[in-house]
Amino acid sequence: MEIRHIKYFIAVAEELNFGRAAQRLNISQPPLSRQIKQLEDEIGAQLINRTKQKMELTEAGKVFLEHAYEILDKIDRACKDTVKVAEGKLGSIFISYASATNETLMKIVTLFHNKYPEVKISLHHSISTKIIKELEKEKIHIGVLAPFKNDSLNFKTISSSPYGVILPITHRFADRTTPIHIKELEEENFITSPQNSIYFYHIKAICNQAGFEPKVSHEALGLPTIISCVAAEMGISIVSKLTAKQSPNKRIVFKELVPETELKTCLVWRKNEKSKPVLNFLDVAEEYLSNHSVHT
């Protein structure tokens, strides 16, 4: 059975006249009659009652007509969906982000959704070490985190924000009106993410440049937990200005640091990425970033 057999049958069933059906299909009547007879033989049931006075569908023909409509509809949708997938207009994108939700990321996601409404985007909060592993194992398409060295991944900066220090409101520097020098934090107890995370490496590098190792009193998973620990006067932490802005807490204060160091947040994806929806997402990101500053 071929698709044309189904189309021929539908035309005959709707017209209930071989002549009109043949004209509608732009073929001659004898071949059409033969095709319908071949279809009946293949199915093993009579679909059409033919008399000199009239033509009508058998009960079997009525059932087959319903299925014929469904078959053609599924084939049509399959063809359309296939084209959409090939063009990146249908599919799924899995994105994992570290730290707070990035405002620029959400603007790019919104623009992409407006342009490609049938592509589903799944956003998940995670930690940097897990995001890297998931990228390597192809469990996610895009990571959003601070840059690091990796020859198999591409990086595109979507935001850049200066680092500062968050302190409990009772801290001796809480009322300081001028930036705090990093060296002044040498004796402080630091609250950081786990020491195998990119975030920790950044804090360690900032302190090392000032000539000291950070005294880590507590490790916390995720910036919300770090901020809660600082609010509870368990120590201090270094975060970006953007993070502090997006995670306000009345029991902490944010102070600028000198010398100034910036936290860059990047879209990270595999260099061999072939998913058309993902490539379309990256094009939308590139277009947005070309018209907006990444500095926050």
Backbone as CSV, one residue per row, in Angstrom:
resi,resn,N_x,N_y,N_z,CA_x,CA_y,CA_z,C_x,C_y,C_z
1,MET,0.845,-1.200,0.000,0.000,0.000,0.000,0.875,1.242,0.000
2,GLU,0.537,2.173,-0.865,1.276,3.422,-0.964,0.370,4.588,-0.598
3,ILE,0.989,5.728,-0.339,0.224,6.910,0.052,-0.801,7.276,-1.015
4,ARG,-0.419,7.088,-2.287,-1.335,7.464,-3.363,-2.619,6.639,-3.316
5,HIS,-2.525,5.369,-2.856,-3.736,4.554,-2.730,-4.699,5.192,-1.733
6,ILE,-4.163,5.696,-0.651,-4.995,6.326,0.387,-5.619,7.608,-0.151
7,LYS,-4.825,8.398,-0.860,-5.347,9.635,-1.438,-6.439,9.340,-2.467
8,TYR,-6.219,8.307,-3.276,-7.220,7.933,-4.276,-8.522,7.514,-3.590
9,PHE,-8.397,6.710,-2.558,-9.596,6.237,-1.862,-10.369,7.400,-1.249
10,ILE,-9.667,8.336,-0.630,-10.346,9.482,-0.015,-11.112,10.282,-1.065
11,ALA,-10.490,10.487,-2.221,-11.161,11.241,-3.293,-12.438,10.525,-3.740
12,VAL,-12.364,9.214,-3.929,-13.540,8.437,-4.353,-14.601,8.443,-3.254
13,ALA,-14.167,8.294,-1.997,-15.106,8.264,-0.871,-15.822,9.597,-0.713
14,GLU,-15.136,10.683,-0.973,-15.758,12.001,-0.826,-16.660,12.343,-2.015
15,GLU,-16.239,11.935,-3.204,-17.027,12.253,-4.403,-18.147,11.240,-4.654
16,LEU,-17.916,9.989,-4.216,-18.832,8.884,-4.490,-19.165,8.806,-5.978
17,ASN,-18.130,9.076,-6.756,-18.268,9.033,-8.209,-16.871,8.921,-8.792
18,PHE,-16.605,7.829,-9.528,-15.253,7.616,-10.061,-14.853,8.698,-11.063
19,GLY,-15.803,9.163,-11.842,-15.499,10.180,-12.842,-15.048,11.479,-12.202
20,ARG,-15.824,11.947,-11.227,-15.462,13.208,-10.552,-14.158,13.046,-9.759
21,ALA,-14.003,11.888,-9.130,-12.779,11.641,-8.358,-11.563,11.623,-9.273
22,ALA,-11.693,10.995,-10.448,-10.583,10.950,-11.407,-10.225,12.347,-11.887
23,GLN,-11.257,13.147,-12.150,-11.017,14.525,-12.602,-10.317,15.334,-11.509
24,ARG,-10.762,15.124,-10.297,-10.157,15.834,-9.151,-8.691,15.445,-8.969
25,LEU,-8.382,14.184,-9.226,-7.009,13.688,-9.071,-6.161,13.894,-10.317
26,ASN,-6.814,14.353,-11.387,-6.133,14.601,-12.663,-5.558,13.313,-13.247
27,ILE,-6.336,12.240,-13.144,-5.977,10.975,-13.785,-7.224,10.460,-14.508
28,SER,-7.046,9.439,-15.349,-8.208,8.871,-16.045,-8.935,7.892,-15.131
29,GLN,-10.200,7.597,-15.461,-11.039,6.785,-14.578,-10.623,5.327,-14.481
30,PRO,-10.284,4.646,-15.588,-9.946,3.207,-15.478,-8.795,2.914,-14.516
31,PRO,-7.671,3.654,-14.600,-6.591,3.390,-13.625,-7.033,3.620,-12.179
32,LEU,-7.896,4.612,-11.968,-8.387,4.886,-10.610,-9.196,3.700,-10.088
33,SER,-10.062,3.168,-10.942,-10.867,2.014,-10.538,-9.976,0.835,-10.185
34,ARG,-8.928,0.619,-10.992,-8.004,-0.484,-10.728,-7.271,-0.298,-9.390
35,GLN,-6.872,0.954,-9.128,-6.149,1.235,-7.886,-7.024,0.949,-6.665
36,ILE,-8.291,1.317,-6.742,-9.199,1.072,-5.617,-9.414,-0.420,-5.435
37,LYS,-9.541,-1.146,-6.560,-9.726,-2.606,-6.478,-8.479,-3.257,-5.873
38,GLN,-7.281,-2.770,-6.255,-6.040,-3.302,-5.683,-5.991,-3.037,-4.170
39,LEU,-6.461,-1.857,-3.766,-6.479,-1.503,-2.345,-7.398,-2.449,-1.582
40,GLU,-8.569,-2.709,-2.125,-9.512,-3.623,-1.469,-8.925,-5.027,-1.365
41,ASP,-8.265,-5.454,-2.435,-7.659,-6.794,-2.413,-6.556,-6.885,-1.361
42,GLU,-5.791,-5.823,-1.258,-4.688,-5.828,-0.280,-5.216,-5.820,1.144
43,ILE,-6.260,-5.037,1.368,-6.831,-4.970,2.718,-7.578,-6.255,3.047
44,GLY,-8.248,-6.804,2.029,-9.045,-8.012,2.247,-10.470,-7.704,2.630
45,ALA,-10.946,-6.542,2.211,-12.326,-6.152,2.514,-12.833,-5.214,1.425
46,GLN,-14.137,-5.334,1.135,-14.737,-4.416,0.164,-14.981,-3.079,0.835
47,LEU,-14.537,-2.021,0.186,-14.655,-0.675,0.761,-15.810,0.109,0.153
48,ILE,-16.140,-0.218,-1.092,-17.156,0.552,-1.817,-18.155,-0.394,-2.476
49,ASN,-19.442,-0.115,-2.291,-20.493,-0.820,-3.015,-20.753,-0.072,-4.320
50,ARG,-20.641,-0.779,-5.435,-20.828,-0.152,-6.737,-22.079,-0.741,-7.406
51,THR,-23.002,0.103,-7.766,-24.171,-0.315,-8.559,-24.335,0.681,-9.695
52,LYS,-25.225,0.365,-10.634,-25.451,1.292,-11.743,-26.138,2.573,-11.272
53,GLN,-26.921,2.433,-10.206,-27.660,3.601,-9.731,-26.821,4.516,-8.816
54,LYS,-26.016,3.908,-7.932,-25.270,4.744,-6.982,-24.014,4.022,-6.485
55,MET,-23.197,4.780,-5.784,-21.983,4.251,-5.157,-22.016,4.666,-3.692
56,GLU,-21.684,3.753,-2.790,-21.672,4.094,-1.363,-20.574,3.305,-0.648
57,LEU,-20.146,3.839,0.463,-19.121,3.158,1.264,-19.742,2.026,2.059
58,THR,-19.033,0.941,2.139,-19.431,-0.136,3.041,-19.079,0.277,4.468
59,GLU,-19.526,-0.502,5.440,-19.156,-0.206,6.832,-17.634,-0.263,6.994
60,ALA,-17.019,-1.226,6.295,-15.556,-1.324,6.333,-14.929,-0.092,5.692
61,GLY,-15.555,0.390,4.609,-15.046,1.577,3.927,-15.117,2.815,4.804
62,LYS,-16.186,2.928,5.591,-16.340,4.079,6.492,-15.239,4.081,7.561
63,VAL,-14.947,2.885,8.083,-13.882,2.777,9.094,-12.527,3.114,8.483
64,PHE,-12.293,2.573,7.266,-11.005,2.832,6.617,-10.850,4.312,6.284
65,LEU,-11.957,4.989,5.932,-11.897,6.419,5.602,-11.427,7.237,6.812
66,GLU,-11.956,6.893,7.992,-11.534,7.608,9.213,-10.031,7.444,9.431
67,HIS,-9.562,6.215,9.272,-8.131,5.961,9.457,-7.308,6.609,8.338
68,ALA,-7.858,6.662,7.144,-7.146,7.276,6.023,-6.893,8.754,6.284
69,TYR,-7.921,9.432,6.824,-7.744,10.848,7.185,-6.631,10.998,8.225
70,GLU,-6.655,10.126,9.234,-5.650,10.190,10.307,-4.247,9.924,9.753
71,ILE,-4.166,8.953,8.835,-2.852,8.612,8.265,-2.275,9.795,7.499
72,LEU,-3.083,10.405,6.645,-2.590,11.550,5.867,-2.254,12.726,6.767
73,ASP,-3.060,12.905,7.824,-2.787,14.005,8.755,-1.461,13.775,9.477
74,LYS,-1.214,12.523,9.888,0.054,12.205,10.570,1.243,12.367,9.624
75,ILE,1.064,11.958,8.379,2.143,12.104,7.397,2.440,13.582,7.165
76,ASP,1.375,14.381,7.078,1.551,15.821,6.862,2.284,16.458,8.039
77,ARG,1.843,16.092,9.263,2.501,16.648,10.455,3.940,16.153,10.565
78,ALA,4.168,14.903,10.193,5.529,14.352,10.236,6.452,15.112,9.290
79,CYS,5.956,15.412,8.102,6.769,16.155,7.124,7.058,17.562,7.624
80,LYS,6.022,18.220,8.156,6.204,19.588,8.656,7.158,19.620,9.839
81,ASP,6.989,18.653,10.776,7.868,18.605,11.946,9.302,18.304,11.544
82,THR,9.472,17.438,10.550,10.814,17.096,10.074,11.519,18.330,9.527
83,VAL,10.789,19.125,8.752,11.359,20.362,8.207,11.690,21.330,9.339
84,LYS,10.784,21.423,10.339,11.023,22.327,11.469,12.278,21.928,12.248
85,VAL,12.438,20.614,12.449,13.626,20.136,13.169,14.884,20.455,12.371
86,ALA,14.811,20.218,11.065,15.979,20.492,10.206,16.345,21.960,10.232
87,GLU,15.335,22.830,10.384,15.579,24.278,10.409,15.817,24.800,11.821
88,GLY,15.736,23.905,12.820,15.941,24.331,14.203,14.739,25.030,14.798
89,LYS,13.556,24.818,14.232,12.349,25.478,14.715,11.551,24.586,15.665
90,LEU,12.022,23.375,15.868,11.355,22.426,16.752,12.422,21.583,17.433
91,GLY,12.252,21.353,18.735,13.236,20.561,19.460,13.345,21.011,20.903
92,SER,14.442,20.673,21.536,14.671,21.007,22.942,16.101,21.482,23.149
93,ILE,16.264,22.405,24.091,17.590,22.883,24.485,17.684,22.796,26.002
94,PHE,18.737,22.151,26.497,18.944,22.019,27.936,20.094,22.934,28.362
95,ILE,19.773,23.851,29.275,20.741,24.839,29.750,20.882,24.721,31.265
96,SER,22.103,24.656,31.751,22.368,24.657,33.190,23.199,25.885,33.534
97,TYR,22.829,26.558,34.604,23.535,27.779,34.986,24.015,27.689,36.429
98,ALA,25.174,28.255,36.672,25.709,28.337,38.032,25.343,29.700,38.611
99,SER,25.388,29.829,39.910,25.079,31.076,40.628,23.651,31.520,40.365
100,ALA,23.425,32.821,40.465,22.072,33.360,40.298,21.683,33.365,38.825
101,THR,20.366,33.418,38.578,19.891,33.496,37.202,20.418,34.774,36.566
102,ASN,21.033,34.648,35.409,21.634,35.790,34.741,20.581,36.564,33.956
103,GLU,20.525,37.869,34.205,19.514,38.714,33.558,19.670,38.698,32.042
104,THR,20.907,38.757,31.574,21.147,38.725,30.123,20.697,37.401,29.531
105,LEU,20.976,36.309,30.233,20.543,34.993,29.770,19.034,34.971,29.585
106,MET,18.294,35.506,30.555,16.838,35.462,30.479,16.315,36.323,29.322
107,LYS,16.988,37.418,29.026,16.580,38.243,27.888,16.809,37.499,26.578
108,ILE,17.925,36.782,26.493,18.212,35.990,25.288,17.192,34.865,25.146
109,VAL,16.865,34.215,26.257,15.875,33.133,26.235,14.525,33.659,25.757
110,THR,14.138,34.838,26.237,12.856,35.434,25.830,12.847,35.759,24.342
111,LEU,13.932,36.347,23.851,14.025,36.662,22.423,13.963,35.396,21.579
112,PHE,14.666,34.367,22.031,14.670,33.104,21.292,13.282,32.481,21.273
113,HIS,12.605,32.509,22.420,11.261,31.927,22.494,10.293,32.657,21.564
114,ASN,10.424,33.971,21.481,9.555,34.745,20.591,9.795,34.378,19.128
115,LYS,11.036,34.057,18.802,11.391,33.732,17.421,11.148,32.261,17.102
116,TYR,11.374,31.386,18.106,11.210,29.941,17.897,10.314,29.370,19.007
117,PRO,9.018,29.672,18.953,8.110,29.287,20.050,7.937,27.790,20.247
118,GLU,8.280,26.977,19.255,8.086,25.534,19.380,9.328,24.801,19.874
119,VAL,10.379,25.543,20.182,11.575,24.928,20.772,11.474,25.062,22.286
120,LYS,11.531,23.944,22.965,11.419,23.945,24.429,12.790,24.166,25.055
121,ILE,12.862,25.150,25.953,14.110,25.415,26.679,13.934,24.981,28.128
122,SER,14.819,24.114,28.598,14.810,23.672,29.989,15.988,24.313,30.706
123,LEU,15.697,25.087,31.746,16.718,25.774,32.529,16.866,25.091,33.888
124,HIS,18.097,24.791,34.251,18.352,24.114,35.530,19.506,24.797,36.260
125,HIS,19.317,25.008,37.561,20.398,25.546,38.389,21.306,24.403,38.817
126,SER,22.607,24.626,38.761,23.565,23.578,39.123,24.840,24.231,39.637
127,ILE,25.871,23.441,39.822,27.174,23.955,40.229,28.149,23.763,39.067
128,SER,29.190,24.564,39.066,30.090,24.607,37.909,30.708,23.253,37.577
129,THR,31.152,22.512,38.597,31.801,21.225,38.329,30.838,20.242,37.653
130,LYS,29.583,20.252,38.078,28.588,19.359,37.488,28.253,19.797,36.066
131,ILE,28.166,21.102,35.843,27.864,21.624,34.506,28.935,21.188,33.511
132,ILE,30.187,21.291,33.913,31.295,20.892,33.027,31.193,19.415,32.663
133,LYS,30.918,18.577,33.654,30.790,17.133,33.397,29.612,16.850,32.465
134,GLU,28.505,17.564,32.673,27.321,17.340,31.842,27.552,17.799,30.406
135,LEU,28.341,18.849,30.232,28.701,19.275,28.882,29.563,18.210,28.209
136,GLU,30.532,17.692,28.943,31.433,16.682,28.382,30.693,15.392,28.020
137,LYS,29.683,15.036,28.831,28.919,13.806,28.589,27.712,14.043,27.684
138,GLU,27.568,15.284,27.188,26.488,15.668,26.269,25.108,15.479,26.886
139,LYS,25.013,15.721,28.204,23.722,15.660,28.881,22.996,17.000,28.823
140,ILE,23.737,18.063,28.607,23.144,19.389,28.412,23.760,20.001,27.154
141,HIS,23.111,21.034,26.642,23.621,21.696,25.435,24.483,22.915,25.760
142,ILE,24.058,23.693,26.781,24.743,24.954,27.090,24.900,25.091,28.594
143,GLY,26.073,25.522,29.013,26.302,25.863,30.403,26.452,27.373,30.520
144,VAL,26.123,27.912,31.681,26.285,29.349,31.935,27.099,29.482,33.214
145,LEU,28.356,29.861,33.065,29.260,29.902,34.205,30.485,30.745,33.871
146,ALA,31.358,30.886,34.846,32.584,31.658,34.644,33.518,30.903,33.691
147,PRO,34.317,31.630,32.926,35.206,30.970,31.959,36.315,30.170,32.638
148,PHE,36.783,29.159,31.926,37.895,28.333,32.390,38.559,27.759,31.147
149,LYS,39.703,27.159,31.315,40.450,26.651,30.159,39.944,25.269,29.769
150,ASN,39.499,25.160,28.515,39.056,23.873,27.982,39.060,23.970,26.468
151,ASP,39.859,23.151,25.814,40.028,23.246,24.369,38.856,22.679,23.568
152,SER,37.970,21.934,24.219,36.851,21.326,23.490,35.563,22.145,23.591
153,LEU,35.640,23.275,24.287,34.442,24.093,24.505,34.616,25.501,23.960
154,ASN,33.493,26.093,23.566,33.455,27.496,23.158,32.899,28.336,24.293
155,PHE,33.344,29.599,24.377,32.896,30.498,25.427,32.454,31.831,24.810
156,LYS,31.327,32.345,25.281,30.850,33.655,24.846,30.394,34.430,26.070
157,THR,31.076,35.540,26.356,30.747,36.343,27.530,29.393,37.018,27.350
158,ILE,28.507,36.836,28.352,27.195,37.483,28.290,27.032,38.548,29.369
159,SER,27.910,38.530,30.375,27.879,39.595,31.382,29.227,39.674,32.071
160,SER,29.536,40.865,32.527,30.785,41.109,33.239,30.488,42.076,34.379
161,SER,30.793,41.646,35.591,30.433,42.441,36.767,31.594,42.454,37.753
162,PRO,31.895,43.600,38.344,33.019,43.670,39.288,32.749,42.864,40.558
163,TYR,33.806,42.225,41.049,33.710,41.529,42.324,33.657,42.544,43.459
164,GLY,32.980,42.136,44.525,32.975,42.921,45.757,32.912,41.956,46.917
165,VAL,32.820,42.488,48.119,32.746,41.638,49.297,31.389,41.854,49.962
166,ILE,30.766,40.753,50.389,29.534,40.876,51.171,29.877,40.612,52.629
167,LEU,29.327,41.468,53.496,29.631,41.447,54.925,28.327,41.454,55.721
168,PRO,28.323,40.858,56.907,27.144,41.022,57.768,27.049,42.482,58.201
169,ILE,25.850,42.955,58.485,25.663,44.382,58.816,26.369,44.780,60.109
170,THR,26.796,43.792,60.896,27.506,44.092,62.144,29.022,44.161,61.943
171,HIS,29.486,43.914,60.725,30.932,43.860,60.476,31.569,45.244,60.629
172,ARG,32.834,45.248,60.997,33.558,46.510,61.221,33.680,47.348,59.950
173,PHE,33.583,46.714,58.782,33.666,47.461,57.526,32.285,47.814,56.951
174,ALA,31.220,47.473,57.665,29.867,47.633,57.115,29.531,49.091,56.792
175,ASP,30.095,50.018,57.551,29.794,51.429,57.329,30.841,52.129,56.463
176,ARG,31.791,51.375,55.946,32.856,51.957,55.108,32.234,52.584,53.860
177,THR,32.632,53.795,53.547,32.083,54.499,52.374,33.036,54.449,51.184
178,THR,34.238,53.947,51.406,35.216,53.828,50.322,35.474,52.340,50.061
179,PRO,35.957,52.000,48.865,36.233,50.597,48.555,37.209,49.971,49.542
180,ILE,37.051,48.679,49.744,37.915,47.924,50.649,39.038,47.282,49.837
181,HIS,40.267,47.428,50.337,41.378,46.763,49.656,41.349,45.281,50.012
182,ILE,41.573,44.451,49.034,41.509,43.005,49.235,42.442,42.561,50.361
183,LYS,43.591,43.216,50.486,44.565,42.866,51.517,43.973,42.996,52.912
184,GLU,42.972,43.877,53.066,42.339,44.079,54.368,41.495,42.888,54.801
185,LEU,41.278,41.959,53.903,40.446,40.794,54.219,41.284,39.591,54.623
186,GLU,42.574,39.778,54.763,43.493,38.661,55.004,43.138,37.853,56.238
187,GLU,42.690,38.507,57.307,42.393,37.808,58.555,40.933,37.389,58.685
188,GLU,40.157,37.625,57.653,38.735,37.303,57.707,38.489,35.816,57.458
189,ASN,37.370,35.337,57.969,36.913,33.979,57.687,36.042,34.016,56.426
190,PHE,36.430,33.232,55.438,35.713,33.228,54.157,34.708,32.075,54.092
191,ILE,33.581,32.377,53.504,32.597,31.360,53.156,32.632,31.227,51.640
192,THR,32.909,30.044,51.151,33.064,29.855,49.706,32.288,28.621,49.245
193,SER,32.253,28.468,47.967,31.716,27.227,47.402,32.779,26.146,47.572
194,PRO,32.456,24.870,47.296,33.451,23.798,47.431,34.757,24.133,46.706
195,GLN,35.861,23.677,47.247,37.173,24.102,46.770,37.583,23.508,45.423
196,ASN,36.726,22.692,44.822,37.010,22.223,43.459,36.168,22.976,42.426
197,SER,35.505,24.051,42.878,34.637,24.806,41.974,35.392,25.967,41.318
198,ILE,34.903,26.396,40.166,35.497,27.543,39.468,35.389,28.792,40.324
199,TYR,34.257,28.956,40.994,34.038,30.130,41.845,35.114,30.224,42.929
200,PHE,35.434,29.079,43.556,36.474,29.097,44.585,37.828,29.481,43.994
201,TYR,38.151,28.946,42.827,39.423,29.275,42.191,39.538,30.777,41.941
202,HIS,38.425,31.395,41.568,38.446,32.846,41.335,38.735,33.603,42.629
203,ILE,38.058,33.222,43.711,38.283,33.885,44.999,39.735,33.677,45.452
204,LYS,40.197,32.460,45.308,41.579,32.149,45.699,42.567,32.999,44.892
205,ALA,42.325,33.139,43.594,43.228,33.926,42.744,43.230,35.393,43.145
206,ILE,42.059,35.923,43.478,41.957,37.331,43.906,42.772,37.544,45.177
207,CYS,42.634,36.628,46.124,43.375,36.747,47.387,44.876,36.542,47.171
208,ASN,45.222,35.578,46.339,46.627,35.309,46.057,47.316,36.515,45.444
209,GLN,46.607,37.229,44.565,47.180,38.429,43.947,47.464,39.510,44.982
210,ALA,46.725,39.449,46.101,46.960,40.414,47.186,47.979,39.885,48.191
211,GLY,48.463,38.653,47.949,49.537,38.127,48.772,49.125,37.241,49.931
212,PHE,47.922,36.677,49.893,47.525,35.791,50.988,46.582,34.696,50.499
213,GLU,46.471,33.653,51.336,45.530,32.564,51.078,44.249,32.836,51.868
214,PRO,43.095,32.675,51.254,41.852,32.911,52.010,41.668,31.865,53.103
215,LYS,41.252,32.319,54.278,40.967,31.414,55.391,39.528,30.948,55.269
216,VAL,39.344,29.751,54.740,37.989,29.232,54.490,37.456,28.582,55.769
217,SER,36.431,29.191,56.341,35.834,28.650,57.566,34.668,27.723,57.257
218,HIS,33.970,28.001,56.144,32.818,27.167,55.770,32.727,27.058,54.249
219,GLU,32.343,25.891,53.777,32.024,25.703,52.373,30.510,25.538,52.241
220,ALA,29.943,26.208,51.256,28.494,26.150,51.066,28.182,25.894,49.594
221,LEU,27.135,25.157,49.354,26.755,24.803,47.989,25.720,25.798,47.480
222,GLY,26.127,26.640,46.544,25.201,27.604,45.956,25.279,28.965,46.618
223,LEU,25.165,30.001,45.806,25.263,31.363,46.330,24.167,31.729,47.326
224,PRO,22.923,31.266,47.162,21.919,31.579,48.182,22.338,31.114,49.570
225,THR,22.978,29.935,49.641,23.440,29.416,50.930,24.600,30.246,51.460
226,ILE,25.510,30.635,50.561,26.640,31.475,50.969,26.135,32.790,51.552
227,ILE,25.181,33.407,50.876,24.630,34.686,51.343,23.943,34.509,52.693
228,SER,23.231,33.408,52.886,22.570,33.144,54.168,23.594,32.974,55.286
229,CYS,24.707,32.330,54.971,25.766,32.143,55.971,26.397,33.480,56.376
230,VAL,26.608,34.348,55.387,27.153,35.676,55.690,26.163,36.459,56.550
231,ALA,24.883,36.383,56.213,23.849,37.084,56.984,23.806,36.581,58.420
232,ALA,24.164,35.307,58.608,24.174,34.726,59.954,25.484,34.999,60.686
233,GLU,26.334,35.866,60.107,27.595,36.300,60.720,28.588,35.162,60.880
234,MET,28.568,34.227,59.930,29.506,33.110,59.975,30.801,33.426,59.243
235,GLY,30.847,34.552,58.531,32.029,34.936,57.796,31.669,35.923,56.696
236,ILE,32.606,36.116,55.744,32.386,37.017,54.623,32.553,36.224,53.327
237,SER,32.221,36.860,52.218,32.465,36.187,50.946,32.642,37.217,49.847
238,ILE,33.296,36.797,48.795,33.490,37.643,47.618,32.515,37.178,46.540
239,VAL,31.676,38.102,46.063,30.704,37.797,45.006,30.701,38.960,44.023
240,SER,30.069,38.770,42.892,29.979,39.861,41.926,28.905,40.855,42.350
241,LYS,29.025,42.056,41.870,28.039,43.100,42.150,26.663,42.687,41.634
242,LEU,26.667,42.022,40.479,25.419,41.553,39.892,24.740,40.524,40.789
243,THR,25.518,39.605,41.334,24.961,38.583,42.225,24.349,39.223,43.465
244,ALA,25.060,40.170,44.057,24.548,40.854,45.244,23.258,41.603,44.932
245,LYS,23.200,42.193,43.744,22.012,42.937,43.326,20.820,42.011,43.139
246,GLN,21.076,40.814,42.586,19.994,39.874,42.305,19.576,39.062,43.531
247,SER,20.377,39.120,44.591,20.070,38.335,45.799,20.114,39.240,47.033
248,PRO,19.210,40.218,47.118,19.248,41.165,48.243,18.939,40.488,49.578
249,ASN,19.595,40.984,50.624,19.384,40.471,51.968,19.631,41.628,52.940
250,LYS,18.658,41.916,53.781,18.749,43.067,54.681,19.844,42.914,55.732
251,ARG,20.355,41.721,55.924,21.344,41.480,56.966,22.777,41.458,56.427
252,ILE,22.936,41.824,55.141,24.285,41.914,54.582,24.451,43.234,53.835
253,VAL,25.710,43.620,53.618,26.016,44.796,52.801,27.062,44.387,51.762
254,PHE,27.019,45.054,50.622,27.987,44.801,49.555,28.941,45.983,49.490
255,LYS,30.242,45.715,49.452,31.250,46.761,49.363,32.162,46.487,48.168
256,GLU,32.526,47.553,47.477,33.443,47.421,46.345,34.843,47.084,46.834
257,LEU,35.568,46.390,45.952,36.938,45.997,46.270,37.934,46.698,45.350
258,VAL,39.130,46.933,45.886,40.250,47.384,45.051,41.439,46.468,45.341
259,PRO,42.258,46.172,44.317,42.047,46.544,42.921,40.833,45.818,42.325
260,GLU,40.188,46.460,41.366,38.954,45.917,40.805,39.232,44.659,39.970
261,THR,38.431,43.655,40.185,38.488,42.413,39.414,37.080,42.063,38.970
262,GLU,36.936,41.640,37.733,35.599,41.364,37.213,35.311,39.869,37.117
263,LEU,34.051,39.539,37.359,33.566,38.181,37.115,32.865,38.163,35.757
264,LYS,33.374,37.341,34.869,32.721,37.176,33.574,31.849,35.923,33.624
265,THR,30.667,36.050,33.047,29.770,34.907,32.922,29.608,34.603,31.439
266,CYS,29.755,33.335,31.100,29.773,32.947,29.681,28.730,31.888,29.352
267,LEU,28.280,31.929,28.100,27.622,30.767,27.526,28.732,29.804,27.129
268,VAL,28.589,28.540,27.479,29.621,27.539,27.181,28.961,26.374,26.442
269,TRP,29.527,26.007,25.318,28.964,24.899,24.543,30.071,24.140,23.826
270,ARG,29.753,22.936,23.403,30.741,22.084,22.740,31.099,22.627,21.352
271,LYS,32.382,22.535,21.000,32.816,23.017,19.690,32.217,22.191,18.554
272,ASN,31.882,20.944,18.836,31.331,20.079,17.788,29.794,20.029,17.830
273,GLU,29.181,21.016,18.473,27.719,21.036,18.592,27.073,21.113,17.209
274,LYS,26.107,20.213,16.961,25.449,20.171,15.653,23.949,20.418,15.734
275,SER,23.407,20.483,16.945,21.966,20.684,17.095,21.558,22.030,16.497
276,LYS,20.652,21.994,15.524,20.221,23.224,14.862,19.518,24.187,15.824
277,PRO,18.625,23.714,16.718,18.040,24.644,17.684,19.087,25.336,18.549
278,VAL,20.111,24.583,18.968,21.174,25.174,19.797,21.945,26.222,18.996
279,LEU,22.263,25.912,17.761,22.991,26.869,16.918,22.145,28.118,16.668
280,ASN,20.825,27.938,16.519,19.936,29.093,16.373,19.920,29.935,17.646
281,PHE,19.938,29.257,18.813,19.970,29.969,20.092,21.236,30.814,20.194
282,LEU,22.345,30.240,19.792,23.623,30.963,19.852,23.631,32.147,18.886
283,ASP,22.953,32.004,17.746,22.834,33.125,16.798,22.030,34.264,17.416
284,VAL,20.935,33.911,18.104,20.114,34.926,18.775,20.931,35.617,19.858
285,ALA,21.716,34.833,20.603,22.573,35.405,21.649,23.590,36.367,21.049
286,GLU,24.206,35.960,19.956,25.203,36.800,19.286,24.588,38.106,18.819
287,GLU,23.394,38.016,18.262,22.710,39.222,17.779,22.383,40.167,18.932
288,TYR,21.902,39.600,20.045,21.579,40.426,21.208,22.828,41.093,21.778
289,LEU,23.883,40.303,21.953,25.106,40.814,22.552,25.800,41.860,21.695
290,SER,25.600,41.775,20.379,26.218,42.764,19.484,25.589,44.143,19.647
291,ASN,24.409,44.187,20.269,23.693,45.459,20.429,23.560,45.893,21.879
292,HIS,24.134,45.109,22.815,24.017,45.440,24.238,25.353,45.226,24.941
293,SER,25.617,46.046,25.928,26.845,45.932,26.704,26.761,44.758,27.652
294,VAL,27.879,44.071,27.859,27.911,42.943,28.784,28.266,43.397,30.198
295,HIS,28.645,44.645,30.363,29.055,45.148,31.671,27.841,45.537,32.507
296,THR,27.847,45.066,33.763,26.727,45.350,34.651,27.221,45.951,35.959
